[in-house]
């Protein structure tokens, strides 16, 4: 959690995601809870409260009034929807800015990589809900499988990393996409334009 505080992750989320005033807990608190569950080795939203009950969460969260009982799966699901509605790309850029600043990362060089993630199920209905940036969810379908499972549908995940190996941009892609998307084309010029336009305080010197 100290790393999350150092990069001001929760502050970034609070600034971008606008919570319903009726919510007892914020989306950033939900993210902190989900990350806590991941840190103890679990990635499922189901049973997060039960798995974290054994830990001193008020101390971890630095909030004496913190109660893990206020984070049922339904609230965590809603937080994921709110993150999508706010715009995952906008969040990623803002968080990357904080990481680069906090850890003084070397941004002279970047490299790209993609991987496929196989899915079990039919996935016959495509989700039509657009993100806050107008992006549609990735299409889970058949494509070139890096898992060597051509029999399974999949989606792709692309990532841009600094020379230190720290991810600063991520994008989830359709399962039949073979490239990282427009951010990885044109020698990174789209990344530079996007970052300069929306986050002028973050200068990608490696792309100038």
CORGI-V543589 format. One record per backbone hydrogen bond with DSSP energy under -0.5 kcal/mol. NH is the residue of the N-H (numbers start at 1). CO is the residue of the C=O. E is the energy in kcal/mol with one decimal. If there is no record, write none. Layout:
nh:NH co:CO e:E
nh:NH co:CO e:E
//
This chain:
nh:5 co:1 e:-2.1
nh:6 co:2 e:-2.3
nh:7 co:3 e:-2.1
nh:8 co:5 e:-0.7
nh:9 co:4 e:-2.3
nh:12 co:8 e:-2.2
nh:13 co:9 e:-2.2
nh:14 co:10 e:-2.4
nh:15 co:11 e:-1.9
nh:16 co:12 e:-1.3
nh:17 co:13 e:-3.2
nh:18 co:16 e:-0.5
nh:19 co:17 e:-0.8
nh:23 co:20 e:-2.4
nh:30 co:26 e:-1.9
nh:31 co:27 e:-2.3
nh:32 co:28 e:-2.2
nh:33 co:29 e:-2.2
nh:34 co:30 e:-2.7
nh:35 co:31 e:-2.7
nh:36 co:32 e:-2.0
nh:37 co:33 e:-2.1
nh:38 co:34 e:-2.0
nh:39 co:35 e:-2.6
nh:40 co:36 e:-1.2
nh:41 co:38 e:-1.8
nh:42 co:37 e:-2.3
nh:48 co:45 e:-1.4
nh:51 co:47 e:-2.1
nh:52 co:48 e:-2.0
nh:53 co:49 e:-1.0
nh:55 co:52 e:-1.6
nh:57 co:55 e:-2.0
nh:59 co:56 e:-0.5
nh:60 co:56 e:-2.1
nh:61 co:57 e:-3.1
nh:62 co:58 e:-0.5
nh:63 co:58 e:-2.4
nh:66 co:63 e:-2.2
nh:70 co:67 e:-1.6
nh:71 co:68 e:-1.6
nh:75 co:72 e:-0.5
nh:76 co:72 e:-1.8
nh:77 co:73 e:-2.8
nh:78 co:74 e:-2.0
nh:79 co:75 e:-1.9
nh:80 co:76 e:-1.9
nh:81 co:77 e:-2.0
nh:82 co:78 e:-2.4
nh:83 co:79 e:-2.2
nh:84 co:80 e:-1.9
nh:85 co:81 e:-2.5
nh:86 co:82 e:-2.0
nh:87 co:83 e:-1.2
nh:91 co:87 e:-2.0
nh:92 co:88 e:-2.5
nh:93 co:89 e:-2.4
nh:94 co:90 e:-2.1
nh:95 co:91 e:-2.6
nh:96 co:92 e:-2.6
nh:97 co:93 e:-2.2
nh:98 co:94 e:-1.5
nh:99 co:95 e:-2.3
nh:100 co:96 e:-2.8
nh:101 co:97 e:-2.1
nh:102 co:98 e:-3.0
nh:103 co:99 e:-2.3
nh:104 co:100 e:-0.8
nh:105 co:100 e:-1.3
nh:107 co:105 e:-0.7
nh:111 co:161 e:-2.0
nh:113 co:159 e:-1.8
nh:115 co:157 e:-2.0
nh:117 co:155 e:-2.7
nh:118 co:116 e:-0.5
nh:119 co:153 e:-2.9
nh:121 co:119 e:-0.6
nh:126 co:124 e:-0.6
nh:131 co:135 e:-3.2
nh:132 co:84 e:-1.8
nh:134 co:131 e:-1.9
nh:140 co:138 e:-0.6
nh:141 co:139 e:-0.8
nh:141 co:154 e:-2.0
nh:145 co:143 e:-0.6
nh:146 co:144 e:-0.6
nh:148 co:145 e:-0.8
nh:152 co:149 e:-1.9
nh:153 co:119 e:-0.5
nh:154 co:141 e:-2.5
nh:155 co:117 e:-1.5
nh:156 co:173 e:-2.0
nh:157 co:115 e:-2.7
nh:158 co:171 e:-3.0
nh:159 co:113 e:-2.8
nh:160 co:169 e:-3.0
nh:161 co:111 e:-2.8
nh:162 co:166 e:-2.3
nh:163 co:106 e:-0.9
nh:163 co:109 e:-1.0
nh:165 co:162 e:-2.0
nh:167 co:165 e:-0.5
nh:168 co:160 e:-2.9
nh:169 co:160 e:-1.3
nh:171 co:158 e:-2.5
nh:173 co:156 e:-3.4
nh:175 co:139 e:-3.0
nh:177 co:174 e:-1.8
nh:184 co:181 e:-1.6
nh:185 co:182 e:-1.1
nh:188 co:185 e:-1.5
nh:189 co:186 e:-1.8
nh:190 co:185 e:-0.6
nh:192 co:188 e:-2.1
nh:193 co:189 e:-2.4
nh:194 co:190 e:-2.6
nh:195 co:191 e:-2.8
nh:196 co:192 e:-2.5
nh:197 co:193 e:-2.1
nh:198 co:194 e:-2.1
nh:199 co:195 e:-2.5
nh:202 co:199 e:-2.1
nh:203 co:201 e:-0.7
nh:204 co:202 e:-0.6
nh:205 co:203 e:-1.7
nh:206 co:107 e:-1.6
nh:207 co:204 e:-2.1
nh:208 co:205 e:-1.3
//
